[in-house]
Amino acid sequence: MNPTMIQFFHWYSEGDGKLWKEAEKKTRHLAKLGITSVWFPPAYKGANGGYSIGYDSYDLYDLGEFDQKGTIPTKYGTKQEYIRAVKALKKNNIQVIVDIVLGHKGGGDELETFKAAKVDEDNRDKIISDFFDIQSYTKFTFPGRGKKYSDFEWNFTCFSGVDYAEGLDSHIFKIQSEYGDGWEEMIDDEKGNYDYLMYNDIEHRNPHVREELNNWAKWYFDQTDFDGVRLDALKHISFDFYKEWLTLLRSNSGKDIFAVGEYWAPGYLNLLQKYIEVTEGCMSLFDSSLQNNFHRASREGASYDLRRIFDETLTGADPLHSVSLVDNHDTQPLQDLEAPVESWFKPIAYALILLRENGYPCVFYPDLYGAHYVDKDREGNDQEIFLNKVDRIEELLKARKEHVYGAQRDYFEDANCLGWVREGDDEHSGCAVVLSNKDAYNKPMEMGKQYAGKKFRDLLKRSRKKVIIDENGWGDFPVPAGNVSVWISE
């Protein structure tokens, strides 16, 4: 079966401990659609307790088991409900991808005093004050868990920077450290050095920290038997750390753990390729450039040249290391990296990642189930957002599961109308795909002589016509204006 991932959450997913139960309930539906892996949000306790989306990680060992930060369950449920959901998915041959946040920690339990200096927030390599004593919440005692599972003590020596100092205005402070004068090495010079992102920035050069994070990874695997990891905010973490961390995780688990990283750099394919190079291909990356192309194409409409949709993308340049997506929790409306794909273009975008041979496609939860939420816009006003499920998304997934096999032939000669065929194989009949961002079209394409005389119908029901394949294996496949059609043999 063709691999297909789903991001089974979004930034505004419903709280009150409902997500793990929902995942368990929908497992069979996901399997029926051809979903082969589920990416879950961070499952451990965050600084905001029961309201935490999960990216403000507080206690990595608390999977909704201990009374900490005002709650036992996380936003998504208890540890027992989490493990139950994981087992239900695996029973239905769906792999579990867990979200890993090891760049920072939030919600420290006690103040500590240590020396730090202010840095220029636009050039973090530039120190703009002397080192002086500050107090910050860098000591983690985990009062609800104590020393169960781990007796490691997080304190200021485990961090390279903070954004809070008691009695002072918020700023980025570089902690005076025995592990290096500057920040950790990054592959790009954005903001001088973008090691620091938020909260207490973890100092991965501290060997005790690395040992603890390696031990935790083995513990987490033993608890859940996960199949893959999604690595958060790679832009802000030493590439050297994750190369070692993944090697040890795979060795300690005895399993070829899949890994996909978030290095969000839309339009900068060179940075994605450089990251893959320096980490020696040990992980895939989300194709942020392709997502950005989709966003632009949906905004520009008929003026966008569809022949360039894969230009400067990881899916085009290195498909073996690409996880392709249409939207995610960072690009959805009202988020900092907001770059949503317009609803009219989403069926086209999903056809481009689901029905072609390159990339490992990831479906976004609201695109399959819809979503509704309210949050502040950039002017501080409440805004109500409705995200409708993508038109015919189930049929597109069904096409990937049942028809996207065999040789691929592209017909990319028209700026406003793309087409391709998948010939099929010994077990699956193929399909013909046509999409347009302008007018209605008819695209002549070769399905193959094995289909001569056969009738093809539009799986998406855009057209009631039938296409008859001629004696040479060719058909004339229509598509409505600004839409996509998927043609399969009757």
Secondary structure, 3 states (H helix, E strand, C coil): CCCCEEECCCCCCCCCCCHHHHHHHCHHHHHHHCCCEEECCCCCEECCHHHCCCCCEEECCCCCCCCECCECCECCECHHHHHHHHHHHHHCCCEEEEEECCCEECCCCEEEEEEEEEEECCEEEEECCCCEEEEEEEEECCCCCCCCCCCCCECHHHEEEECCCCCCCCCCEEECCCCCCCCCCCCCCCCCCCCCCCCEEECCCCHHHHHHHHHHHHHHHHHHCCCEEEECCHHHCCHHHHHHHHHHHHHHHCCCCEEEECCCCCCCHHHHHHHHHHCCCCCEEECHHHHHHHHHHHHHHHHCCHHHCCCCCHHHHCHHHEEEECCCCCCCCCCCCCCCCCCCCHHHHHHHHHCCCCCEEEEEHHHHHCEEEEEECCCCCEEEEEECCCCCHHHHHHHHHHHCCCCEEEEEEECCEEEEEEEECCCCEEEEEEEECCCCEEEEEECCHHHCCCEEEECCCCCCCCEECCCCCEEEEEECCCCEEEEEEC
